[in-house]
Amino acid sequence: MKLRQSRVLHMLLLAVISSTFMFACGDVKPLSFSMDSKKTWEDLVAEGQAALSAGKIPAAEAAFSEAVEKCSEKFGEDDARTGTCVGYLAELYRNQQEWLKAGKAYKRWMSIMDKNDPTGEQLKIIRKGYKEIRHKIKQYGLEENDDKDKEKADKAAEGAASDKKKKGASVKADDESGEEDAE
């Protein structure tokens, strides 16, 4: 009989402990191993700001970049919310003195905000920041290779066109002189 009472007491104690544990934990959700992020762009911006405050620059950059992607997909490339996320990324790069990345992000931010509020104060501030970044890029000789390569390609194309004209004129002159000799 004592054994039976002991078992009942154990079962009762186990039930009390289990219910207390479940009550203390609240709703226990099953673990999800989905790779799809359920975070909103606002969550990602907040996460980026928190990481930035903690000095975790790579984590902040990743969160802001993901926020930009989410907004672009959900609202469109030219939406003001996308612009806001690009702005966070642009400021991160500027504060880290990554001038080339900052320049590209600022240019994108400026383009988006120009479409949403072309006369707004924010756009004036963005333009001023972009101008300062362009100055830093020139000051440190960090011109984008794409621009330099494009300039070289344009000059080469102009030179080739000029050479082709000269060569064409020379061939024409040779043809004319050959015709004269034939007569």
C-alpha positions in Angstrom: 0.0 0.0 0.0 2.8 2.4 0.9 4.4 1.7 -2.5 1.2 2.6 -4.2 0.8 5.8 -2.2 4.5 6.6 -3.1 3.8 6.2 -6.8 0.7 8.3 -6.7 2.6 11.0 -4.7 5.4 10.9 -7.4 2.9 11.2 -10.2 1.2 14.1 -8.5 4.5 15.8 -7.8 5.5 15.2 -11.5 2.3 16.8 -12.6 2.7 19.8 -10.4 6.3 20.3 -11.6 5.3 19.9 -15.2 2.4 22.4 -15.0 4.6 24.9 -13.1 7.3 24.6 -15.7 4.8 25.0 -18.6 3.2 28.0 -16.8 6.6 29.6 -16.2 7.7 29.2 -19.8 4.5 30.4 -21.4 3.7 29.3 -24.9 6.3 27.0 -26.1 6.6 27.2 -29.8 8.1 24.4 -31.9 11.5 25.2 -33.2 11.7 26.3 -36.8 14.7 25.6 -38.9 13.4 27.6 -41.9 16.1 29.8 -43.6 13.5 32.4 -44.5 13.8 35.4 -42.2 10.5 36.4 -40.6 12.0 39.8 -39.5 10.4 42.9 -40.9 12.6 45.7 -42.3 11.9 47.7 -39.1 13.2 44.7 -37.0 16.3 44.6 -39.2 16.9 48.3 -38.8 16.5 48.1 -35.0 18.9 45.1 -35.0 21.4 47.0 -37.1 21.2 50.0 -34.7 21.7 47.8 -31.7 24.7 46.1 -33.3 26.2 49.4 -34.2 25.8 50.6 -30.6 27.5 47.5 -29.5 30.4 48.2 -31.9 29.5 45.1 -34.1 30.0 46.8 -37.4 29.8 43.7 -39.7 26.5 42.6 -38.0 25.1 46.1 -38.4 26.1 46.2 -42.1 24.5 42.8 -42.6 21.2 43.9 -40.9 21.0 47.2 -42.8 21.8 45.4 -46.1 19.1 42.8 -45.4 16.6 45.6 -44.6 17.4 47.3 -47.9 16.8 44.0 -49.8 13.5 43.4 -47.9 12.2 46.9 -48.7 13.3 46.7 -52.3 11.4 43.4 -52.8 8.3 44.3 -50.8 7.9 48.0 -51.7 10.0 48.6 -54.7 13.5 50.1 -55.4 12.2 53.7 -55.4 10.1 53.6 -52.2 11.0 56.0 -49.4 11.3 53.0 -46.9 13.9 51.5 -49.2 15.6 54.9 -49.2 15.6 55.0 -45.4 17.3 51.6 -45.2 19.9 52.7 -47.8 20.4 55.8 -45.7 21.3 53.7 -42.6 23.8 51.8 -44.7 25.2 55.0 -46.2 25.8 56.6 -42.8 27.4 53.4 -41.6 29.9 53.5 -44.4 30.5 57.2 -43.9 31.2 56.8 -40.2 33.6 54.0 -41.0 35.3 56.2 -43.6 34.7 53.7 -46.3 34.4 56.5 -48.8 33.7 54.5 -52.0 30.9 52.4 -50.5 29.5 55.5 -48.8 29.6 57.4 -52.1 27.6 54.6 -53.9 25.1 54.3 -51.1 24.7 58.1 -50.8 24.2 58.3 -54.6 21.5 55.6 -54.4 19.9 57.2 -51.3 19.9 60.6 -53.0 18.2 59.2 -56.2 15.5 57.4 -54.2 14.7 60.4 -52.0 14.7 62.8 -55.0 11.9 60.7 -56.5 9.9 60.8 -53.2 10.5 64.3 -51.9 12.5 66.4 -54.4 12.2 69.7 -52.4 12.6 68.3 -48.9 15.1 69.2 -46.3 16.3 65.7 -46.0 17.4 65.7 -49.6 19.4 68.9 -49.1 21.2 67.2 -46.2 21.9 64.1 -48.3 23.3 66.2 -51.1 25.6 68.0 -48.8 26.8 64.7 -47.3 27.3 63.3 -50.8 29.3 66.3 -51.8 31.6 65.9 -48.7 32.1 62.2 -49.5 33.0 63.0 -53.2 35.5 65.5 -51.8 37.0 62.8 -49.6 37.2 60.4 -52.5 39.1 63.0 -54.6 41.2 64.1 -51.7 42.5 60.5 -51.1 42.7 59.6 -54.8 40.1 56.9 -54.5 38.3 57.6 -57.8 36.3 54.5 -58.8 38.0 52.3 -61.3 34.8 52.1 -63.3 35.0 55.8 -64.0 38.7 55.7 -64.9 38.2 52.7 -67.1 35.2 54.3 -68.8 37.2 57.5 -69.5 40.1 55.4 -70.9 37.7 53.4 -73.1 36.0 56.6 -74.3 39.4 58.1 -75.2 40.5 54.9 -76.9 37.2 54.8 -78.9 37.7 58.5 -79.9 41.3 57.7 -81.0 40.2 54.6 -83.0 37.5 56.6 -84.7 40.0 59.4 -85.5 42.5 56.8 -86.8 39.8 55.2 -88.9 38.9 58.5 -90.5 42.6 59.2 -91.2 43.0 55.8 -92.7 39.8 56.1 -94.7 41.1 59.4 -96.1 44.4 57.9 -96.9 42.9 54.9 -98.7 40.7 57.2 -100.7 43.7 59.3 -101.7 45.6 56.2 -102.7 42.6 55.0 -104.8 42.4 58.3 -106.5 46.1 58.4 -107.2 45.9 54.8 -108.5 43.1 55.8 -110.9 45.2 58.7 -112.2 48.2 56.3 -112.9 45.9 53.9 -114.8 44.8 56.6 -117.2 
